Amino acid sequence: MNTEDTYLRSVERMLHTIAPTHRTAVLDDLRGHFADAADAGRAVDETIRGLGSPQEIADRAIEEFGADAPAVDARAERAWRVLQGTALGVSIVIGAVAAFIMPTQELVTTSVDPDGLVTMTPTATIAETMGVGAALLALIPALLTAIPLVVPRTARAVSALLCDAALTCAAVVSWFVPGDIFMPAAMLAWSGLIVWRYLSSGRGFNWIWRLVGAVLTMMPIVGFLLILGLSLPFGAMPRRYADYSDVDGGGPSVGIEGGGWVLGVVVAVLAVFLIIGHRWTGWALAAIGAATLVSALISGSLLITMITWIGALWLTIGLSHAIATPRRR
């Protein structure tokens, strides 16, 4: 694909908010400019400099023709439904795991071997310890994510804002339910509200947004590398399922196995393509995030909370990018 085709495709993607007839007219006009420039012997790069960047072309076209309101509204609505619906599904799964599968730290057994190794093992779930009624409180986050989906659209923004704030509070305030594992639902819910409001305005997500998403995507990888490089201990490592063993009181250390290095490289490559703006990158990153989230919930790892948050971050960024990026034509 040559420079002219790349330029025209970029312009076309940025014109997704105007009516198809106007979009076709703008692209035909640009092709005419390129043809005239070629007849005059001017280079393609020179012609592009004269026309302006794809974003400048799109801004002028939207200012002249206006956004295609039905198309903009449908796209924003679809993004909202996907992200908020995913937040609901995630909160239901995590609520069920937290209440009926995950052993609670409220009831543990402690043993010490001859070498002085102390092992603390959770032995009962919330449902077994406090009863089914108390365990059902773990599904309150699911209720908070469901409310904005059923209220009238006129009340959606306010209800979503209030419910997302309450969900965030539930995620950071741990009682007998490990609230921190509800952060994935909070991430998705906030993303749904932000993407919906932004797309409803007729604007697209430019390279700055994509760069921010790529930086956030890489933060867990960079964090692990810093931990390894500085040999930092995990004295306060969150633990949910697994036995916790400690010899010297400093907490367990952390390492990355071969599969982890492969995952880190794949995520780093996806972060680069995220900046470029490829839609498939979002779906790939979302799939990796969902797999990471599920594996954390079922593995019983000492790092369950951290891995859950990382998976949720990748799922949120990937899904938001995939549904907010126009299809390539």
N, C-alpha and C positions, 0 to 999 in steps of 0.2 A: 504494500500500500504506500503510495507516494505522499508527499507533504500536503498537496492539495486535498486529497481524499481524507487524510487525517484531520485537516482543518475543518472541512465540511461536516465530517461526522461529529466533531466536537461541537460545532455550532448547532447541528441538528439535535443533539442530546440536550443542549441548554435551551432549546426552543420548545420543550415538551409542554410548556404551560400555555402556549398560544394555539389558536385554532389550526387544524391541519392545512386548510387552504392558505392561510397566511404563512405558515411554516414553509410550504412548498414555494410560495412566491419569493420569500427571502432567500431560500437556497438556490432557486433559479437565477435570481439577480446576482448572487455571489458567483455562480458558475459563469455567468456572462462577463463579470469582471475578470475572472481568470482567463477566459477565452480572449478577451480584448487585450489583456496584458501579454498573453503569449503571442498574439499577432504583432504586437508592437515590439516584441523581443525582450520584454522585461522578465526577470527571474521570478519564480513563485514566491520566494522569501520576501522579495521587495514588494510584491503585490499584497502579501499578508500584512506586512508592516503598514502599508497604506490603508488597508481595511480596518485594522485593529484586531484585538484579541477576540476569540469566540465569545467570551463573557461580555465584552463591549458590544458586539453585534447583537447578542441576545437581549441585553439591557435596552438597546435602542428599539429593537423590534417589539418588546413587551410594552415599552412606553408608547409606541405608535399604535399598536393593534390592541393592546390590553390582553390580559390572561383569559384563557378559555375556562370560565368559572366551573362548568360541570365537570370537566376533565380534572381540574385542580382539586375540586371537592372530592371526587371519587378516589383519587390517588391518596389524598390525605386520610380519607375515611378507611381505606384498605390498610394503610400503614398503622393507623390507630388500632383497628380490630386485631391485626396480627400480633402487635407488640403487647397489647393489653390482654388478649386471649392467652398468649404464651405466659405472661406473668401469672394469670389465674391458674393455668395448668401446673406451672412450677410450684406455686404456693400450695396447691392441693397435694402434690406428690411429697413435698418437703414436710408439710403438716402431718401427713400420714406416717412418714418415716420417723419424725420427731416424737410422735405420740405413741406409736404402736410397735416400732421396730428398734429404734435407737435406745440403747441402755442409758439411763440417766445417771449423772454423777451424784445424785442424792443418796444412792445406795451402792456402796462399793465394798469389796473385800480386800484386805491388805495382807500381804505375805512377805516374809523376809527370808532369803536363802542364806546358806552358811557364809557366803562371800559378802554379805551385807547388802545385796541387791533387793531394793524395795519394789514390789509390784502391786499396783492398785487396779482392781478389775471391776468395772460396773457390772451389776448382776441383774438388774430389772429395768423394765421400760416405765415410762410415765403412767401408762394405763395400768400396769401391774402394781405400781407403787401408790398411786393416788386415785385410781378408778377411771372408768371410761369418761365420766362427765368432765373431770379435770383435763383428761387427755384431749377432749374435743376443743379445748381452748386453743390448741395448736392450729386449728383451722380458721381462727379469726382472721389471719392475714389473707386467706382465700376469700373470705367475705368482703374484706376491704378492696380487693382487686376486682371483685364481681360487681360491686355497686355502680361504678362508673359505666359499666357495660349495659346496664338496664335502665338507668335514669334517662329522662328526656334529654335530647341533644342540647337544648338551651341551658341545662344545668350541668352539662358534662364537665366543662372546664373547672367550675368551682368544686364539684364533687370529686373530680380526679385529684385536684390540688390538695383537698382536705384528706382524702383517703391515702394518697401517696405520702403525705406528711405523717399520718398516723402509722402507716406501714413502716416508714423509716424509723419511727420511734420504737415500734415493736421489734425492729431488727437490731437496734442498738441497746435495748434494755432487756437483759436476760433475767428471767425469773426462774420458775422451775422448768419452763420450756426454753431450750437454747435459742434465744431470739436471734443471735447472730447468723444463724443459717437461713433466716428469711431475707437476708440482704439480696439474694438473686431476684426475688420477686419485686423488691423495691427498685432495683436497678432497671428492670424491664418496664415497670410501671412509669417511672420518671421518664424513661426514654420514649415511651409511647406518647406521653403528654407533650414532650418537647418536639418530637418529630411531627405530630399531628398539627400543633399550632404553627410550626414553621412552614410546613407544606401548604397549609390552608391559606397562608399569606401569598402564595404564588411564587415563593422563592425556592431555589434549589440549594443543595449543600455543596459549597465550592471546595477548592483544594485546602483551604484553611481548616475546615471541618474535618476533612479526610486526614490531614496531617495530625490533628489532635487525636483522632481515632487511632491512627497508627502509633502515636507515642503512648497512648494508654494501653494499647495492645502489647507493646513491648515492655511495659513497666514490670510485670511479673517476672519476665525472663531476666531483665537487668537486675531486679531485686535478688533473685536466686544467685546470680553470678557474683553480686557483691557479698552476699552471705558466705558463699564458698571462698571467695578471695580473701575476706577478712576473718574467716573462721569464726563467725559469730555463733554463740550457743543459742538454743531456744529454751531459755529458762521458763518462759510463760507460754509454751506452745499449747494452743487449744487442743483438747482431746475429747472425743465423744464416745466412739465405739471401743477403741482398742485398749489393751492393757497399757499402763504407763509405768515404765521402768526407769529408775534413777539410782545412780551409785554415789555420785559426789555432790548431789544437790544442785548441780548446774543445769540440769535438764538435758534432754537428748540432743544430739547433733543431727545435722541434715546432710544428705548427699543426693546426687543426681545420677540415676542409672543410665545405661545406654539408650533406652527408649525415651528418656527425658530429654537427652541431648538432641535426638532426632526431632522430637516434638518442638523443641525450642527453635531449631533451624527452620522447620516448616512454618511456624508462626511468624518468624522474622521475615521470611519470603512473602508471606501473605500480607504483612504490614506494608511492605514496599508496594505491592500491587494495590493495596487499599488507597495509598496516596495517588496512584495513577488513576484510579476510579473504575476499575473493572468490577462489574456487578457480581460475577461468580466468586470473587474473593470474599464477599460478605457471606454467601451461603457456605463456603468452605470453612470460614472462621466460626460461623454459628454452629456448624456440625461438630467441630472440634470442641467448642465451648460446651455444647450439650453433652458430648461424650465425657468430657472432663468432669462436669457437674454430676452426672450419673455415677461415674466411677468413684467419686469422692463419697457419695451417699451409701454405696454398697460395699466399699472396700474395707471400712473400719480403720483407715489410716490415722496415725497421730496428727496428721496435717489436715484433717477433714475440713475444718472451717476455712483454712487458707485456700485449699484446692477448690472448695465449693465457690468461694468468692472469685477465684481466678476463672473458673469455668463460666460463672455467671457474667463476668466482665466480657469475655470473648463472645459469649452468646449474644449479649446485648449489643455490642459494637457491630458484630457481624450481621445480625438480623436487621439492625437499624440501617446499615449501609446497603444491604441487599434490597430492601423494600423502598428505600428513598432514592436509589440510583435508577434513572430511566434505562429501559432496555436499549441495547445497541441496535440500530436499524440497518 
